[in-house]
């Protein structure tokens, strides 16, 4: 018996598959269960990159103080004026997307800031990941789940790690 169960109805992230479509940007108000704060010395350039490159929208701006960006529900970023990192650190933040978005996000980021992307890369845990370094040197990973193949080596690894039998 396991306490792990599918709960996709709680998430804006669609189930992986060839026909998976991204949800619309979420413009509603909610208590944010999690958000990222990114210090930047150029709110305009950072906002432009997150919007044109990564597909976020400007949810709210208090000029010179804060820009609240959002993509899907629960994908919130606060840009605040401060000295940014000197270089990207080892910590990253990941945002879900769908497979059909990965190449377009990579192209858009490269158009706004050439050399800002690495990948996409197939990951052994069943995703395709695109690493992006933003103008304020935030390391962002756009991650898209691949369809689950219960006969794959990846599925066998998950079954073994989680203690599931062959039925998972």
FENLIN-V531199 format. One record per residue. N is the residue number from 1. RES is the residue in one small letter. SS is DSSP state (H for helix, E for strand, L for the rest). PHI is phi as a letter, one per 20 degrees, with the letter a starting at -180 (NA if undefined). D_CENTER is the distance of its C-alpha to the mean C-alpha in whole Angstrom. Layout:
n=[N:N]
res=[RES:RES]
ss=[SS:SS]
phi=[PHI:PHI]
d_center=[D_CENTER:D_CENTER]
//
This chain:
n=[1:2:3:4:5:6:7:8:9:10:11:12:13:14:15:16:17:18:19:20:21:22:23:24:25:26:27:28:29:30:31:32:33:34:35:36:37:38:39:40:41:42:43:44:45:46:47:48:49:50:51:52:53:54:55:56:57:58:59:60:61:62:63:64:65:66:67:68:69:70:71:72:73:74:75:76:77:78:79:80:81:82:83:84:85:86:87:88:89:90:91:92:93:94:95:96:97:98:99:100:101:102:103:104:105:106:107:108:109:110:111:112:113:114:115:116:117:118:119:120:121:122:123:124:125:126:127:128:129:130:131:132:133:134:135:136:137:138:139:140:141:142:143:144:145:146:147:148:149:150:151:152:153:154:155:156:157:158:159:160:161:162:163:164:165:166:167:168]
res=[x:x:x:x:x:x:x:x:x:x:x:x:x:x:x:x:x:x:x:x:x:x:x:x:x:x:x:x:x:x:x:x:x:x:x:x:x:x:x:x:x:x:x:x:x:x:x:x:x:x:x:x:x:x:x:x:x:x:x:x:x:x:x:x:x:x:x:x:x:x:x:x:x:x:x:x:x:x:x:x:x:x:x:x:x:x:x:x:x:x:x:x:x:x:x:x:x:x:x:x:x:x:x:x:x:x:x:x:x:x:x:x:x:x:x:x:x:x:x:x:x:x:x:x:x:x:x:x:x:x:x:x:x:x:x:x:x:x:x:x:x:x:x:x:x:x:x:x:x:x:x:x:x:x:x:x:x:x:x:x:x:x:x:x:x:x:x:x]
ss=[L:L:L:L:L:L:L:H:H:H:L:L:L:L:L:L:L:L:L:L:L:L:L:L:L:L:L:L:L:L:L:L:L:L:L:E:E:E:E:E:L:L:H:H:H:H:H:H:H:H:H:H:H:L:L:L:E:E:E:E:E:E:L:L:L:E:E:E:E:E:L:L:L:L:L:E:E:E:E:E:E:L:L:L:L:L:L:L:L:L:L:L:E:E:E:E:E:L:H:H:H:H:H:H:H:H:H:H:H:H:H:H:L:L:L:L:E:E:E:E:E:E:L:L:L:L:E:E:E:E:E:E:E:L:L:L:L:L:E:E:E:E:E:E:E:L:L:L:L:L:L:L:H:H:H:H:H:H:H:H:H:H:L:L:L:L:L:L]
phi=[NA:c:e:e:b:f:b:f:f:e:d:f:f:f:f:f:r:f:d:f:d:f:f:f:g:e:d:e:d:b:f:f:f:a:b:d:d:d:f:b:e:b:g:f:f:f:g:g:f:f:f:f:e:e:n:e:c:f:f:a:c:d:g:m:d:a:c:e:d:b:c:e:g:m:d:d:c:d:e:c:f:a:f:f:f:f:b:g:e:f:f:c:c:d:c:f:b:d:g:f:e:g:f:f:f:g:f:f:f:f:f:f:b:g:n:e:d:c:o:f:c:f:d:f:e:n:c:d:d:d:e:c:d:e:g:e:m:e:e:d:d:e:c:c:f:e:g:f:d:f:e:f:f:f:f:f:f:f:g:f:f:e:m:e:e:f:f:f]
d_center=[31:28:26:23:22:20:19:17:19:17:14:12:11:13:15:15:18:19:19:16:15:12:13:15:13:15:17:19:20:19:19:16:16:13:12:11:14:15:18:19:23:22:20:21:20:16:16:17:14:11:13:15:12:9:10:10:14:16:17:20:21:24:25:26:24:21:18:16:13:11:9:10:12:11:8:10:11:15:16:19:22:23:24:20:20:22:20:17:17:16:14:10:7:4:1:4:6:10:12:14:11:10:14:14:11:12:16:15:13:17:19:18:18:19:19:15:13:14:14:13:14:15:15:18:16:15:12:11:9:9:9:10:12:13:16:17:15:12:11:7:5:4:6:8:11:15:18:19:23:25:27:25:25:22:23:26:24:22:25:27:25:25:28:28:31:31:30:26]
//
